[in-house]
Amino acid sequence: MAKRTGTDGSLLASLPWTLAALGFSVVPHVQYLPIWITVALIICATWRFEIERRRSALPRPWVRVILALACFFGVYFSYDSVSGVGPGSALLAIMAALKLLETRRRRDQFVTLFISIFLVMSSLLREQHIWSLPYLILALVLTMTAWLRMSLADDGEETSVGQSFKTGSRLILYAAPLMLAMWVLFPRIGTPFWAIPVDTSSATSGLSDSMSPGDISSLSLSNAVAFRVKFEGRVPDPIDRYWRGLVLYRFNGRTWSGWDPKSERGGQNELLVAGDPVRYQVTMEPTRQQWLFALDIPLEWSRSEVFMGPQYQLAREQPVDQRMAYEATSYTQYRIDPEMTPYFKSRYTPLPSGRNARTVELAKSMRQVAGSDESFVEAVLSKFHNEEFFYTLNPPALGSNPVDRFLFDTKRGFCEHYASAFAVMMRAVGIPSRIVLGYQGGELNPLGSYLIVRQADAHAWTEVWLPNRGWHRVDPTGAVAPERIEAGIAGAMMSGIGASWGLSSPIAWLHSMGLTWDALNAKWNDWILGYGPDKQESFLEWLGMNEPDWRKMLLTLTFLVALMVGIISIILMMRYRPPPKDRAAILYRKFTRKAGLPPNCGETPQAYAIRLAEDRRELATDADLVTEQYLLARYAPPNAGAIESLRAAVSGFNN
């Protein structure tokens, strides 16, 4: 059996750069990868460096095969799949780690750096944040530097790290004009050529398809953006900024549910609107949910795959797993379903038997005193307003009968507590009611003149049905904390009102910096990520290209690419400095021509002098002198005197 030999240490100088490039390419994936993959990558990188440093042997092939199979099945069991962005990135990362354990030569390093490029590019399949561009450039420069360090170490050249970094940066800088021209001019299409299973682990829904006490109050501590809105014309007042999401109508005594966009499709049939329309564009963050948010209540929308559900909410068949933009037109004055059949009325009035009995009894007694449904609605709102009910983000636990405990014991809650209690009291006396989940308010960013709706603006309100009025919004939160509706979460925080709810007031300058950063993100989303066919056409028209089509764009792109390649070639030729001429070799070739005997391929100067002496014995002394001076001038330390001596010897040589 052959004895295993260790590495020769030839990769020791360039290996740290390869490991650094690989590690930097994995950084965006770490938060999505299972922890064992990150640990395995660190172990493999450390192990491989120690192997090279100690001149140890690489792991045996059967060990690498077992590790590869174990990691493959580890990825499969972690994701229940090996396809898609998430599993694909995990496989790429772990296989790059295992590739280090069989890296013997420069060619293996080249493959590892190539995998690093794939890892960098695959991070863009998840998300393209504004910081993705500087990260991409820095990752490419680092990989190019590692490539150069590897190549220079292989050639035995001594070049500083700074010089390698400058060379890598210069190469990417040369490519930047080509990249920009292709980005602007390459014809865009409305839909991608292919579809891939998108990893939506970074998406945050904010709202789920059910609601229990405390679900929404936890969101009010999140400053994450839910969506941004750009209005055409006047921005509605905060009291009119109700962003309808989904409607819940089933109640089991604690949890509201009932969202099912595929159950039936109604909407618009019994919708009557009045007043001026509000037109706007929504840029919505990924949610992994099917519903979309629109100002209450939408009548028109731009995307063909979006439909209006039976409770007048917008939805689509596929979950929103990528950032999407859509236009909509809404009316803040409307009437919904002025008439209702007994079947649908029974859908919105049931309550579970034996649950929240004290609330049911209270509602019936208040309805008897009120005399009418309208008066009863006002009486319940007055109860919330006049009695010691408090609006708070940290309500106490409510137990199995949450509405009873909230109304009679704790009297502290967030919007979902008040909406749920109000809906239960309506149903207790036969008034149809349902819960609407969405967002309320939003903060106007003066830097971009658009509205930021955050997860903290998540809200729940109630809709009740009354004869001749149909469904209409009743928000009991406004009776307890009107500042929540009039100023929104952001306004309450800035004014200090939110302190009583459990919110801290932000530092003014930090808040201003946050708005600036959000404005930059909005522009990035609009002009970079949202650079589709429409924006491309308008931008090219702004540049002066009349009626741009794909032929004009391709011709212009071809011309610009050829022009830029020519300019870059000229710059490189101007920067090119040919190596200095070898004066010793030139003088030696002059000597061989004077001798009249051409040297053979691969023949050394000493061998040539011997062959010349055998052929022309009278030239032996002069040939030996020229050969001696040539070897000194060519291979000894640089010396101008040696070149002059060689020139004199060649001049004195006579055939």
Sequence and secondary structure as in RCSB ss.txt:
>XXXX:A:sequence
MAKRTGTDGSLLASLPWTLAALGFSVVPHVQYLPIWITVALIICATWRFEIERRRSALPRPWVRVILALACFFGV
YFSYDSVSGVGPGSALLAIMAALKLLETRRRRDQFVTLFISIFLVMSSLLREQHIWSLPYLILALVLTMTAWLRM
SLADDGEETSVGQSFKTGSRLILYAAPLMLAMWVLFPRIGTPFWAIPVDTSSATSGLSDSMSPGDISSLSLSNAV
AFRVKFEGRVPDPIDRYWRGLVLYRFNGRTWSGWDPKSERGGQNELLVAGDPVRYQVTMEPTRQQWLFALDIPLE
WSRSEVFMGPQYQLAREQPVDQRMAYEATSYTQYRIDPEMTPYFKSRYTPLPSGRNARTVELAKSMRQVAGSDES
FVEAVLSKFHNEEFFYTLNPPALGSNPVDRFLFDTKRGFCEHYASAFAVMMRAVGIPSRIVLGYQGGELNPLGSY
LIVRQADAHAWTEVWLPNRGWHRVDPTGAVAPERIEAGIAGAMMSGIGASWGLSSPIAWLHSMGLTWDALNAKWN
DWILGYGPDKQESFLEWLGMNEPDWRKMLLTLTFLVALMVGIISIILMMRYRPPPKDRAAILYRKFTRKAGLPPN
CGETPQAYAIRLAEDRRELATDADLVTEQYLLARYAPPNAGAIESLRAAVSGFNN
>XXXX:A:secstr
        STTTTTHHHHHHHHHHHHGGGTTTS HHHHHHHHHHHHHHHHHHHHT     HHHHHHHHHHHHHHH
HHHHT S SHHHHHHHHHHHHHHHGGG  SHHHHHHHHHHHHHHHHHGGGT   TTHHHHHHHHHHHHHHHHHHH
HHHHHT    HHHHHHHHHHHHHHHHHHHHHHHHHS   SS SS      TT   SS SSB TTTTGGGGG   E
EEEEEEESS   GGG EEEEEEE EE SS EE   TTT    STTEEEES  EEEEEEE   SSSB  EESSEEE
ES TTEEE TTS EEESS   S EEEEEEE SEEEE SS  HHHHHHTS   TTSSHHHHHHHHHHHHHH SHHH
HHHHHHHHHHHS  EE SS     SSHHHHIIIII EE HHHHHHHHHHHHHHTT  EEEEEEEE  EEETTTTE
EEEEGGGEEEEEEEEETTTEEEEE THHHH HHHHHTHHHHHHHHTGGGGGT     HHHHHHHHHHHHHHHHHI
IIIIT  HHHHHHHHHHHT SS  HHHHHHHHHHHHHHHHHHHHHHHHHH       HHHHHHHHHHHHHT    
TT  HHHHHHHHHHH GGGHHHHHHHHHHHHHHHHSS  HHHHHHHHHHHHH   
